[in-house]
Amino acid sequence: MTRPILGPRSKEWIGLMTGTTVVAVSRGGRTGIAGDGQVTLSGGLIVKQSAVKVRRLYGGKVVVGFAGSVADAVTLFERFEGKLDAFEGNLKRAAVELAKDWRSDKVLRRLEAMMVAADGPGLLILTGSGEVLEPDDGIAAIGSGAGYALAAARAMATHSNLLPEQIATEALRIAASICVYTNCNIVTEVVEG
């Protein structure tokens, strides 16, 4: 099983906009990705409550959610969409190529963000250290409330027949009730293979 990737890794994050939670659930070729809307300065000041951290790329065929610095995430979205175009929508190939660039490029290497990406049947976590992870159980979470959302999503996936997007949304609501860096302004997107 994949370990959840949680929040900021180092003290370099002080003063940056951080604090978010994104959770993705994949079942039967359908994936729901939910992200909260809170943007928090590292000192705990909430500066925005309705940010959109889940987006559609590649003509709506791929859904991506991010955690970390907003400006860095936008840069990664653009790069990732370029890779999707170059590899004709092949999610794994685009993710691996982005991870190579992210790890080796001087500018990209400094970006502080993480992504979850799905095309329906495929679900991946991408990190700045060049990792592309495919969760064993079809459930992934990133950001400050990742551990809470991941646990809630796994419980619901095991003990219910809810759709992936319903599980992702409810898991995020549970995380928001526990994590001060996560709120209930939830945006959920669904993609099917």
ZIFENFEN-V361477 format. One line per field, one symbol per residue. phi: phi as a letter, one per 20 degrees, with the letter a starting at -180 (. if undefined). burial: # if it has 24 or more other C-alpha atoms within 12 Angstrom, else .. Layout:
# ZIFENFEN-V361477
phi: ???
burial: ???
This chain:
# ZIFENFEN-V361477
phi: .effddjgebfffgnefcnabcccccblmccdcccededcfgfoefdbdcfddcceclmnecdccccpffffffffgfffffffffdlnfgffffffffffgfdfgffgefdbccdcbcofeccddcfenecddffdmccbcogegffffffffffffdbdffgffffffffffgffdefecceeddccccce
burial: ...#####.......############..#############........########..##########.######.###.##....####.#########.....#..#########################.##################.##....###############..##############.
